[in-house]
Amino acid sequence: MRLEACNISFRYNSAPVLRDLTLRVRPGEILSIVGPNGSGKSTLLKCVDGILQPQGGSVMVEGTDLATLTRSRIASLIGYVPQAQLGSLPATVFDTVLMGRKPYITWAPTERDLAVAAEVIDLLGLADLSLRGIDQLSGGQRQKVIVARALAQEPDLLLLDEPTSNLDLRHQLEVLDIVRERVEATGLSAVIAIHDLNLAARYSDSIVMMHNGAVFSAGGPEVLTEESIETVYGVRAAVIQRQGRVIIVPEKPVSQ
């Protein structure tokens, strides 16, 4: 799905968080948003999903202003994976993932709804946990359930806010491999807010680097330069090209 967030501005009370920010996502593309804590990554995703209403600018999906769409219609187009974990609800993994089908369920789940939920659960390696209660899962397992619920929506655009934050190295790669496979197989677009620059470089078609609520640089993984990392993060790092990939090796914080 084609997404354009144009001149987005947002403030909490009197504190500006996003400043005249613009980004574009093409169908079949993974765009990663990187930047330090407080740079506005999560707020931007919430504006794109319609959870927050920007004070300035607009979010356009396939040429339609998001503000004109119903919440149900937005949910059928956009799958959102928040940072926060699921609460301790008395629900099973299967029931939680099935909730992703809510935009399509009018009365009771259909056979297709059940089949989609089962397929996604299997895809995320959660089949053995499908009847277990959410409150019995580890933080990493819960994170995978949230991703599965969003994929069960079969959205055109997937927004992921730090989807790998509670996962070990193996499961980080597994989840992002699944996102990449879905993007390539279905034309799904994905926007990922992520701290890990190496994962961003590995999985992204394009990267937006944010600094103080604005776009500092945008492009491919080549925007992750030693100079940009030092300016945005205040960290000296070595940027190495290896087998066609960008690898970032942090060295030390810059003296203030």
C-alpha positions in Angstrom: 0.0 0.0 0.0 1.2 3.5 -0.8 1.6 5.7 2.2 2.4 9.4 2.4 2.8 11.2 5.7 3.2 14.8 4.6 4.4 17.6 6.9 3.4 15.9 10.1 3.6 18.0 13.2 2.6 16.8 16.7 3.1 18.1 20.2 2.2 16.8 23.7 0.9 19.9 25.5 3.4 22.5 24.6 6.3 20.2 23.8 6.8 19.6 20.1 7.6 15.9 19.2 7.3 15.9 15.4 8.3 18.8 13.3 7.1 19.1 9.7 8.0 15.5 9.0 7.4 13.8 5.7 7.9 10.2 4.7 6.7 7.9 1.9 6.4 4.2 1.7 5.9 2.2 -1.5 4.0 -1.1 -1.9 6.3 -4.1 -1.2 8.8 -2.0 0.8 10.2 -2.2 4.3 11.0 1.2 5.7 12.8 1.4 9.0 12.7 4.5 11.3 15.7 4.8 13.5 16.8 7.4 16.0 17.5 7.8 19.7 15.0 7.6 22.5 12.7 10.6 22.4 13.2 11.3 18.7 9.5 10.7 17.9 9.5 7.3 16.3 6.6 5.8 18.3 4.6 9.0 18.0 5.0 9.0 14.3 3.7 5.4 14.0 0.7 6.3 16.2 -0.1 9.3 13.9 0.1 7.0 10.8 -2.2 4.5 12.5 -4.7 7.2 13.4 -4.3 6.7 17.2 -3.0 10.2 17.5 -4.3 13.1 15.4 -1.5 15.3 14.0 -1.8 19.1 14.7 -0.4 19.7 11.3 0.0 17.8 8.0 -1.9 14.7 6.7 -1.5 11.0 6.4 -2.6 9.7 3.0 -3.2 6.0 2.2 -3.6 5.2 -1.5 -4.5 8.9 -2.0 -7.2 9.0 0.7 -6.8 11.1 3.8 -6.6 8.7 6.8 -8.7 11.3 8.8 -11.7 10.5 6.6 -11.7 6.8 7.3 -13.6 4.9 10.0 -11.6 3.1 12.7 -12.9 -0.2 11.3 -11.7 0.6 7.8 -8.3 1.7 9.1 -8.0 -1.6 11.0 -8.6 -3.5 7.7 -5.8 -1.6 6.0 -3.2 -1.2 8.8 -1.9 -3.7 11.3 -0.2 -2.1 14.3 2.3 -3.8 16.6 2.8 -1.6 19.7 5.7 -1.5 22.1 3.6 -2.3 25.1 3.0 -5.9 25.9 -0.4 -7.6 26.2 -2.0 -7.3 29.6 -2.6 -10.3 31.8 -5.9 -11.1 30.1 -7.7 -14.5 30.6 -7.3 -15.3 26.9 -5.5 -18.0 25.0 -2.9 -17.3 22.4 -5.3 -18.6 19.7 -8.1 -16.2 20.9 -5.7 -13.3 21.0 -4.5 -13.9 17.5 -8.1 -14.4 16.3 -8.8 -10.9 17.5 -6.8 -9.7 14.5 -9.7 -10.8 12.4 -12.1 -8.4 14.1 -12.4 -6.0 11.1 -13.9 -8.9 9.1 -16.0 -10.6 11.7 -19.7 -9.5 11.7 -21.2 -12.1 14.0 -19.0 -15.1 14.6 -15.6 -16.2 13.2 -15.9 -18.0 9.8 -13.8 -21.0 8.8 -11.5 -18.6 7.0 -11.0 -16.5 10.1 -10.0 -19.6 12.1 -7.8 -20.8 9.3 -5.9 -17.5 9.0 -5.4 -17.4 12.7 -4.1 -21.0 12.8 -1.8 -20.3 9.8 -0.2 -17.2 11.4 0.2 -19.0 14.7 2.1 -21.8 12.9 4.1 -19.2 11.0 5.3 -17.6 14.2 6.2 -20.9 15.8 3.4 -20.6 18.4 1.4 -23.7 17.7 2.6 -25.5 20.9 1.4 -22.4 22.9 -1.9 -21.8 21.1 -4.1 -23.0 24.0 -1.9 -21.4 26.7 -3.1 -18.3 28.5 -1.4 -15.0 27.6 -0.5 -14.5 31.3 1.6 -17.7 31.2 3.9 -16.5 28.5 7.3 -14.9 28.6 7.8 -11.4 27.4 9.3 -12.6 24.1 6.5 -15.0 23.5 3.9 -12.3 24.1 5.8 -10.1 21.6 5.4 -12.8 19.0 1.7 -13.1 19.7 1.3 -9.3 19.1 3.0 -9.7 15.8 0.8 -12.7 14.9 -2.3 -10.8 15.8 -1.3 -8.0 13.4 -0.5 -10.4 10.6 -3.9 -12.1 11.1 -5.5 -8.8 10.0 -4.0 -9.4 6.6 -3.3 -5.6 6.3 -1.9 -3.7 3.4 0.4 -1.8 5.7 2.1 -3.2 8.8 3.4 -0.8 11.5 5.9 -2.3 14.0 7.1 -0.4 17.0 10.3 -2.1 18.3 9.0 -5.6 17.4 12.2 -7.3 18.4 12.8 -5.5 21.7 11.8 -8.5 23.9 13.2 -11.2 21.6 16.5 -13.1 21.7 18.8 -13.0 18.7 17.3 -16.1 17.0 13.8 -14.9 17.4 14.6 -11.4 16.2 15.9 -12.8 12.9 12.9 -15.2 12.7 10.3 -12.5 13.1 12.0 -10.1 10.7 12.5 -12.9 8.2 8.7 -13.5 8.3 8.0 -9.8 7.8 10.4 -9.8 4.8 8.8 -12.9 3.3 5.3 -11.5 3.7 6.4 -8.2 2.1 7.9 -10.0 -0.9 5.1 -12.5 -1.3 2.1 -10.3 -0.9 3.2 -6.7 -1.7 2.6 -5.7 1.9 4.3 -2.5 3.0 6.0 -2.4 6.4 7.2 0.5 8.6 9.4 -0.6 11.5 10.6 1.7 14.3 13.7 0.0 15.6 16.7 0.7 17.7 19.1 -1.9 16.3 20.9 -0.3 13.4 22.3 -3.6 12.2 18.8 -5.1 11.9 17.6 -2.0 10.1 20.4 -2.1 7.6 19.9 -5.9 7.0 16.1 -5.9 6.5 15.2 -2.4 5.1 14.7 -1.2 1.6 14.8 2.4 2.9 15.7 4.0 6.2 14.6 7.3 7.8 16.9 8.6 10.5 15.1 10.9 12.9 16.6 13.5 15.2 14.7 15.9 17.5 11.4 15.1 15.8 12.5 15.7 12.3 14.0 13.7 9.4 17.8 13.9 9.7 18.5 11.8 6.6 16.6 9.3 4.4 17.6 6.8 1.8 18.9 3.3 1.8 21.2 1.7 4.4 23.9 4.0 3.1 22.4 6.8 5.3 23.9 5.0 8.3 27.3 6.7 8.1 29.9 7.2 10.8 29.1 10.9 10.7 25.3 10.6 10.9 25.5 8.1 13.8 27.8 10.4 15.7 25.6 13.4 15.1 22.3 11.7 15.9 23.3 9.3 18.6 26.3 10.9 20.1 28.3 7.7 19.5 31.4 7.0 17.5 31.0 3.9 15.4 32.7 2.0 12.6 30.6 1.4 9.6 31.8 -1.7 7.7 30.8 -3.0 4.3 30.8 -6.8 4.3 29.4 -9.1 1.6 27.1 -6.3 0.4 25.8 -5.5 3.9 26.3 -2.5 6.2 27.5 -3.5 9.6 27.7 -1.0 12.5 30.2 -1.5 15.3 29.7 1.0 18.1 32.9 2.2 19.7 32.3 4.8 22.4 30.0 7.8 23.3 31.2 11.2 22.2 32.3 13.4 25.0 29.7 16.1 25.7 
